[in-house]
Every structure is written in C-alpha cells, then in structure tokens.
Amino acid sequence: MYTDFWIAFLASFLAAAVTTIGLYVIHRFEDWGRRNMTYFVCFAAGVLVSVSFLHIIPKAFEMSPKAPAFLLIGYLFMYFINRFVTAFVCDKPTTADYAIGLVPMLGIGFHSFLDGAIYSITFTVSTLTGVLTAIGMVLHEFPEGIITYLLLVRGGLSNRAALVAAFIAAAVTTPLGMLVSYPFISQIDADLLGTLLSLSAGALVYVGASHLLPSAEKDPQKYSFLALTAGIAVAVGIVVSKG
C-alpha cells in the first residue's frame, strides 16, 4: 500500500517537474516563445481535442452511463466560466484580454488535478497500469506548461504573475490531485471516475476547439496547420501506445 503511494506520488511529481521545465524554458527564451506562440497554441489544441475524442471520451462512456451528460456539463461549465470572466472580470479595457489566459488556465488546472487522481487510481490497480498511463500523460506536460504561460502573458498578465499562475495551474495541481485523491481511492468506483473523466473531456474540448483554435486564427502563421497536425499525431501516438 505504501509502495503504491510513493510510486504514484513520484509519477505525479515527475509530471509536475516536466511542466516546470517547460515553464523555465519558455520564461528563459520568451522572445522566441512569443514569436512562435501560434504554433504552440495549434499544437496544444491538436493534442487536447484529439486525446479527448480518441481516448478520454470513449473511456468515460465505457465506465459510466452518465458520461454523455457530464461531457455536456463539462463543456457548458467552461463556456459559462468564459462568459462570466469576460462579462465581470474582464469587462474593462485594461482587463479585456485576460480571458484569453484565464479560461484555459482553469481548464488545464482542472485537468491536471484530475491527472493526479488518475495516477492514484492506476497505480493502485497495478504498477504496470500506472507506468503505462504515466508514460502517455507525461508526454503532454511540457507543452502544457508552455501554453498556459504564453496565454496568460498574451492575456495581459505580467511575466512574473503568468509564471506563478501557470506553475500553480499546470504543475502543482497534479501532485495535489494525487495527494487529495489517494485516501479516497477505495471509495471511487468506475461510474464516478467515468463522470469525472467526462467532465474533464468536456472542459478540454472547449479549451481546445472553442478557445485555443479561434485565438490562433486571429494571428495566423504560415505553418500553423502543420503544428495542429503534429499535435494530432502526438495524441494518436499517445492513444496507440496505451493500446
């Protein structure tokens, strides 16, 4: 039992470390990041949307009959959060662009927290299951940190504020989700996990298709389509590797 706990914690810590490395790289080479932000946005959209449709949604539907309803709830939740942020938080000229970063940050934060819970569950099932899951999940952590930071900067936050917010949302939430969820693993059945996965998928589909891609289209780059295609290819690779 204790072995499962520490292995799961180390896996979630590794995911947070990879995200932090991405944040350091983009903070250290920010000019380069700004010039190529559209490519990162398109890549992330390809990963998030594809992983959602190819893996998370089918898995959630398999685990819970309530998953379709919660998929819609997750999507609408992010939509109304976006509307709230735009109408009440970003309703002044000086804060009008904040929603560009805040909405994806909320979606990524929720997803990263759930990632931590998934580490708890899969490593409790078996070490092999946990390792296979961790390999696929860690692959997307590096660009996830970069995207969160760049969108917050683009939304008007200072470099320091964006770095701290991105670190909390994309990195800290993963081991936190693992630590919070682990004591309750025995009480989480397949039906509940399916609804949580479905909520996460709805949030990610909204962030990718309704937020990231429209944002990228406002600032088109010559090879942005290739970046989107690369994101889709990575997602397909992750899904295939999980078998």
C-alpha positions in Angstrom: 0.0 0.0 0.0 2.7 2.4 1.0 4.8 1.4 -2.1 1.8 2.2 -4.3 1.5 5.6 -2.7 5.1 6.6 -3.2 5.3 5.3 -6.8 2.1 7.3 -7.6 3.5 10.4 -5.9 6.8 10.1 -7.7 4.9 9.8 -11.1 2.8 12.9 -10.3 5.9 14.8 -9.2 7.7 13.8 -12.4 4.7 15.2 -14.4 4.9 18.5 -12.4 8.7 18.6 -12.9 8.3 18.2 -16.7 5.7 21.0 -16.7 8.1 23.2 -14.7 10.9 22.6 -17.1 8.6 23.8 -19.9 7.8 26.9 -17.9 11.5 27.6 -17.3 12.4 27.1 -21.0 9.7 29.5 -22.2 10.4 32.0 -19.5 14.1 31.9 -20.3 13.5 32.3 -24.1 10.4 34.4 -24.0 11.0 36.3 -27.2 11.3 33.1 -29.1 8.1 31.9 -27.4 6.1 35.0 -28.3 7.2 34.7 -32.0 6.1 31.1 -32.2 3.1 31.2 -29.8 0.6 30.4 -32.6 2.4 27.2 -33.3 2.2 26.1 -29.6 -1.4 27.0 -29.4 -2.3 25.0 -32.5 -0.2 22.1 -31.3 -1.9 22.1 -27.9 -5.3 22.3 -29.5 -4.5 19.3 -31.6 -3.4 17.3 -28.6 -6.2 18.3 -26.3 -9.1 17.8 -28.7 -7.7 14.6 -30.2 -6.9 12.9 -26.9 -10.4 13.9 -25.7 -12.2 12.3 -28.6 -9.9 9.3 -29.2 -9.3 8.2 -25.6 -10.9 10.2 -22.7 -14.5 10.3 -24.1 -14.7 6.6 -25.2 -13.2 5.5 -21.9 -15.6 7.7 -19.9 -18.6 6.4 -21.9 -17.4 2.8 -21.2 -17.2 3.4 -17.5 -20.4 5.4 -16.8 -23.8 5.6 -18.4 -24.0 9.2 -17.1 -20.8 10.2 -19.0 -22.6 11.8 -22.1 -24.5 14.2 -19.8 -21.4 15.1 -17.8 -19.5 15.7 -21.1 -22.0 18.3 -22.0 -21.9 19.7 -18.4 -18.1 20.0 -18.6 -18.3 21.8 -21.9 -21.0 24.2 -20.8 -19.3 24.8 -17.4 -16.2 26.1 -19.3 -18.5 28.1 -21.6 -20.2 29.8 -18.7 -16.9 30.4 -16.9 -15.7 32.1 -20.0 -18.8 34.2 -20.2 -18.5 35.1 -16.5 -14.8 36.0 -16.8 -15.5 38.1 -19.9 -18.5 39.9 -18.5 -17.5 40.5 -14.9 -13.7 40.1 -14.6 -12.6 41.3 -18.0 -15.2 44.0 -18.6 -12.9 46.9 -18.6 -10.5 47.9 -21.4 -7.5 47.3 -19.2 -8.6 43.7 -18.5 -10.4 42.8 -21.7 -7.8 40.3 -22.8 -7.5 38.4 -19.5 -10.0 35.8 -20.6 -7.5 34.6 -23.3 -5.4 33.2 -20.5 -7.7 32.7 -17.5 -10.2 30.3 -19.2 -7.5 27.9 -20.5 -5.8 28.1 -17.1 -9.0 27.0 -15.4 -9.5 24.1 -17.8 -5.9 23.0 -17.6 -5.9 23.3 -13.9 -8.9 21.1 -13.5 -7.5 18.5 -16.0 -4.1 18.5 -14.2 -5.8 17.9 -10.8 -7.7 15.0 -12.3 -4.4 13.7 -13.8 -3.1 13.4 -10.2 -6.2 11.4 -9.3 -5.7 9.1 -12.2 -2.2 8.4 -11.0 -3.6 7.4 -7.7 -6.1 5.1 -9.3 -3.9 3.4 -11.9 -1.0 2.7 -9.6 -3.4 1.2 -7.1 -4.7 -1.2 -9.8 -1.1 -2.3 -10.6 2.3 -0.8 -11.1 2.3 -1.7 -14.8 -1.0 0.0 -15.4 0.3 3.1 -13.6 3.5 3.2 -15.6 1.8 2.8 -19.0 -0.6 5.5 -18.1 2.1 7.8 -16.8 4.2 7.5 -20.0 1.3 8.8 -22.1 0.3 11.5 -19.6 3.8 12.9 -19.0 4.3 13.4 -22.8 1.8 16.3 -22.9 3.1 18.1 -19.7 5.9 20.0 -21.3 3.8 21.9 -23.9 1.0 22.2 -21.4 3.1 24.4 -19.2 4.4 26.5 -22.1 0.9 27.1 -23.4 -0.5 28.1 -20.1 2.2 30.6 -19.5 2.1 32.1 -23.0 -1.7 32.5 -23.0 -1.6 34.2 -19.6 1.1 36.6 -20.9 -0.9 37.2 -24.0 -4.0 37.9 -21.8 -2.2 40.8 -20.1 -0.6 39.3 -17.0 3.0 40.3 -16.2 5.7 37.8 -16.8 6.1 37.0 -13.1 2.4 36.7 -12.5 1.9 34.5 -15.5 4.8 32.2 -14.4 3.4 31.8 -10.9 -0.2 31.2 -12.1 0.9 28.7 -14.8 3.1 26.9 -12.3 0.2 26.5 -9.9 -2.4 25.6 -12.5 -0.3 23.2 -14.7 2.3 21.8 -12.3 1.3 22.0 -8.6 -2.3 20.7 -9.3 -1.0 17.2 -10.4 0.7 16.1 -7.2 -2.0 17.9 -5.3 -4.7 15.9 -7.1 -2.8 12.7 -6.3 -2.4 13.5 -2.6 -6.0 14.6 -2.2 -7.5 11.6 -4.0 -5.3 8.8 -2.7 -7.1 8.4 0.7 -10.4 8.0 -1.1 -9.4 5.6 -3.9 -11.2 2.7 -2.3 -14.4 4.7 -2.5 -14.1 5.7 -6.1 -15.9 3.3 -8.4 -15.8 3.1 -12.2 -19.0 5.1 -12.5 -17.7 8.0 -10.5 -14.4 8.0 -12.4 -16.2 7.9 -15.7 -18.2 11.0 -14.8 -15.0 12.8 -13.7 -13.2 11.8 -16.9 -16.2 13.0 -18.9 -16.2 16.4 -17.2 -12.5 16.7 -17.9 -13.1 15.9 -21.6 -15.8 18.4 -21.9 -13.5 21.1 -20.4 -10.6 20.1 -22.7 -12.8 20.1 -25.8 -14.0 23.6 -25.0 -10.4 24.9 -24.3 -9.0 23.3 -27.5 -11.8 23.8 -30.1 -13.6 26.9 -28.8 -10.8 28.8 -27.2 -7.3 27.9 -28.4 -8.0 27.5 -32.2 -10.1 30.7 -32.6 -7.3 32.5 -30.7 -4.7 31.1 -33.1 -6.8 32.0 -36.1 -6.6 35.7 -35.1 -2.8 35.6 -35.6 -2.2 33.1 -38.4 1.3 31.8 -39.1 2.5 30.1 -42.3 2.9 26.6 -40.8 0.2 26.7 -38.1 -1.7 23.9 -39.8 1.4 21.7 -39.6 1.6 22.4 -35.8 -2.0 21.4 -35.5 -1.3 18.2 -37.4 1.7 17.5 -35.2 -0.5 17.8 -32.1 -3.0 15.4 -33.6 -0.2 13.0 -34.4 1.2 13.1 -30.9 -2.2 12.5 -29.5 -2.7 9.5 -31.8 0.7 8.2 -30.7 -0.3 8.5 -27.0 -3.5 6.7 -27.5 -1.9 3.9 -29.6 0.9 3.5 -27.1 -1.7 2.9 -24.4 -3.3 0.2 -26.6 
